[in-house]
Amino acid sequence: MAEDREVLREIWEGRIPVCFTLAEEEVYSGEQPDPYYLLVPRQSYFPLVTDKVQRHFVQSVDPEKHGEMWLEYEGQPLKWHYPVGVLFDLFTNGNCLPWKITAHFQGFPEEELLHCPSKEAIESHFMSVVKEADALKHRGQLVNNMQKKDHKQLWTGLQNDKFDQFWSVNKKLMESSGEDMFKYIPYRIYQIDRPYIQKLFRPVTEEGDYNTLADLLKSVNGGESTDNREEVLKNRRVLIQGIEPPLETPVLWLSEHLSYPDNFLHICIVNKIKNES
Amino acid sequence: MSDENNSVNNEQTPASEESENVDNVGQDKKVDEAQPHETEEPDSTAKPATSSNNTAPSKTKIDVLLKPAGDAPIMKKKKWAVDRNKPVCWVSEFIKKYLKFTVSDSLFLYVNQSFSPSPDTEVGVLFDSFGSDGKLVLHYCKTQAWG
């Protein structure tokens, strides 16, 4: 399993300062309410942390028209079922703090966002992704052999931001020695305006060498032709957990240490210069 | 429900062109399974994202095999050619219409009889990781079956 506990803890403690404001056109009574500031864990999901934001704004919107709260950054609706850190890395390019997010109570973008009816919906989404990850790593054997209370502990550990509680169970899923060696690396690669990429990728080559992040990027086709891939990467940053890891880092190490609690390695490929696109 | 699939044949199918060569109404189910329907009509609108992937066939539609679990009714035609970029929720809606579910009926879809993919997941993505023998097997049921 993952050995470097310090790295795991640093990753777990990643926080993003967020400034929420209510969409101006939705202010119904009185003046624009004050913005609401929150330090949000990267590993979390927005609906787990925005109850207070919702309560703060809901009194200023039309009670007749308001529906489920949804969030938007610069015109981009934010998917609640992606970890907060992924949304930040993908859309902000990491250079604007606090992160200015607009809250809406009207005009839910049905085409782009999923509804989040309850905390149970987040839990069931989270556990599903954990199971998918284990299906890739261990043919699902480890997660399926766990007891229900272990699943619950993973979830409550994340929900309550308890590192030890979460990792005492998660370390079993991160087992990658001997027979439990990861079969495939659970990863997703995100780029703006494209569906994410997820394919089968082995941690070790047939010759027994570790596959690196560069190997992983080479193995997927992001819609660019293969010839100019290096040229393309020159103008891009590869972000995992807000970090640009060296491209020669073994993907297995990244998977063990920089995966989100859902056990996936979420990789964002973004432009180097913000206005370039 | 044996004759239900006549009615869905021409309206609202996952791949109306393909359905002609897989959906021979009234024939034995086994015939469906053996049909090589990917040979027809490459879809030029599809993204090139899969074109250089050597591990998966570079076609724009994939074969999805729908299997009931628990008390879910059987679909007479089980195998459908679906665009790679269609989301899972589209497949759910299709099954619900095919089986004439009411609005209040829920439907759960599972991969590997283990996890329930997010409704916005593209079936092509699932196929790349969890397809086997050239098709993606999805189990559907009316109540939560796994996890």
Interface residues (C-beta under 8 A of the other chain):
Chain A: K79 H81 L114 S124 H125 M127 S128 V129 K131 E132 A135 L136 G140 N144 H151 Y184 R194 P195 Y196 I197 Q198 K199 L200 N221 G222 G223 T226
Chain B: K47 P48 A49 T50 S51 S52 N53 T55 A56 N85 V111 N112 S114 F115 S116 P117 S118 P119 D120 E122 V125 D128 S129 F130 G147
